[in-house]
Amino acid sequence: MIFVAVKRWGVPVTKIDNKGVQQIAETISDVLLLDVTIVDSDLIRVAGTGSYKNRIGERLPPGSGYEFSIKSRQATTINKPGKNQICYSCTKKSECQEKAHMLSPINLNGQVIAIIGITAFTESQKQDLTYAEEKYRSFIKKMSELLADSFSNEQIILEKTKAYAQVSAIVNSVYEGILAVDDYNEVIACNDAVRDLLDIRGDIIGQNVENVVPELPFEGVITTGTSKLGHEQYFSKVGIHCLVNMKPIKMNNKVVGAVATVRDTKEIEKLAFRVSGNTAGFSFNAIISKNNNIKELKEKAKKVSQTDSTVLIRGESGTGKELYARAIHSASPRWKGPFVPVHCGAIPETLLESELFGYESGAFTGAKKGGKIGKFELAEGGTIFLDEIGDMPIHLQTKLLRVMQDGTFERIGSPETIKIDVRVLAATHQPLEEFIEKNKFRRDLFYRLNVVPLFIPALRERREDISLLLNHFLNKYANKLKREQPALSRELMSFLEQYSWPGNVRELENVAEYFININEKGYLDLGDLPKNMKDKLLETQDYQKNVGDDEILPLEELEKRSFEKAVKIYGISEQGKQLMAGKLGVSRATVYRKLKKYGLI
């Protein structure tokens, strides 16, 4: 939303033409597709569009940001209106629905005669405003000069053609493509952004839009007088998909034209990553531990975060590899750029290449018309995190190696080479060295990835962290679920501290959330364990019952029982065997040999 709060210092009240003010408000609104309101020196609304049109004549509250900007004669940005210090004395701050304001004074003969402000009412608008802050700030300045000139000549609105010419020059600073037509479907305005986007050449003012951009259905908007918003349109000349918003231009309740904003959907995807869920969102403070190895690992990761070197994060599933990756990105010089995670094992092999590198229209059967941008392009200027890199197919490893070596690649179906600036972080729980020997992973790619290796120890190797992390997660989910945090019995805590935690910190967090959900009496004991953990407890109790302290068994029998128990806990997958080796304190080769000996595989 755009507001213009007018202060009539130096401008006689009788010279303000409410009709002219309303026309210029509507003109600006029609071109920019934003609502406008104009408020006089008594804070009375004298013009407005959209929801403000029905509120003309009302008084703005004393102490508002607009009054502050007029009195201070300063450009002002207000985040969280109503809660900002500037809004302290506003009498209606508790009713404020706005998310952000950007206010700028209009100066005439050394006096502030008006305030122009851009306001975000939604988080999405706030994000757009933040992303294009300099563009909007430039827009405000130019509009201030335009209105100051109008007031100095005791005019509020210029004739239609002059207004459109001036506003067209202003909107060239806006990153969206803008194209407007009159009621004869002839082009009356076209900014540089839409020219570049749709490859429009030459002077098209006065031409029928169907001869220039036939894909824009202006006629339906003009004849019906209704907007067409959020429409995705394919432009065949340039081969791209765009998001198109179209709105009629009305004067005196008559449709006199229409305006369209056009944005490349690929650029929207990039913007979405930059202003929403793309940020890493975690710092090293989120990694909680009393363990000396973890403390040393954090310090090493902090040092690495300041460079662009590739990092390979290794550890069992659930140890927090992505948490380390996000913390490295957040602490790096690239923190303002996107953080793009890709789980290589969760994407089907046939789709992984297109997901990483994108594709052009018609590149393969089922390819989206207009193509699709890949994760590497989305990560431009930031970090891409390749989780479970050991699951990447061998043929894609060659393409990844090239990207890491010279920062270039081609989309599927395109001969054009794309140059990118992206830092690569990778993670795996797989034994890549064994994969190399089995020709399942490229040796040269391993060396390229393994510039700075980080090994995260399993939770069972740092048992002093179990109670610390458990209390942290119990508190987290008690607050999140708005439930009481229970006390845990000594026997329950003892079991949890001795449990093997094959799922590591992720499993511990799940158990904490489970405890919060089932808590009714404010106190939990061994009987409140999840079923799988309760089964492990019963197995331990049965073993202790069957093998008493006074019973002596042959070493081979004890060894067999140990391996039988390990198989029950960890299974016989490759990861399970690796965990088994660590728990029993033997090599993986020994694990294979013993399992065969006792007929367990």
Secondary structure, DSSP 8 states (H G I E B T S, - for coil): -EEEEE--TTS-GGG--HHHHHHHHHHHHHHHT--EEEE-TTSBEEEE-GGGGGGTT-B--TT-HHHHHHHHT--EEEESTTTSGGGTT-TTGGG---SEEEEEEEEETTEEEEEEEEEE-SHHHHHHHHHTHHHHHHHHHHHHHHHHHHHHTT-S---HHHHHHHHHHHHTTSSSEEEEEETTSBEEEE-HHHHHHHT--S--TTSBHHHH-TT--HHHHHHH---EEEEEEEETTTTEEEEEEEEEEEETTEEEEEEEEEEEHHHHHHHHHHHTTTS----GGG-----HHHHHHHHHHHHHHTS---EEEE--TTS-HHHHHHHHHHHSTTTTS-EEEEETTTS-HHHHHHHHH-B-TTSSTT--TT-B--HHHHTTTSEEEEETGGGS-HHHHHHHHHHHHHSEEE-BT---EEE---EEEEEESS-HHHHHHTTSS-HHHHHHHTTEEEE---GGG-GGGHHHHHHHHHHHHHHHHT----EE-HHHHHHHHHS--TTHHHHHHHHHHHHHHH-SSSEE-GGGS-HHHHHHHHHHHHHHHHS-TT----HHHHHHHHHHHHHHHH-SSHHHHHHHHHHHT--HHHHHHHHHHTT--
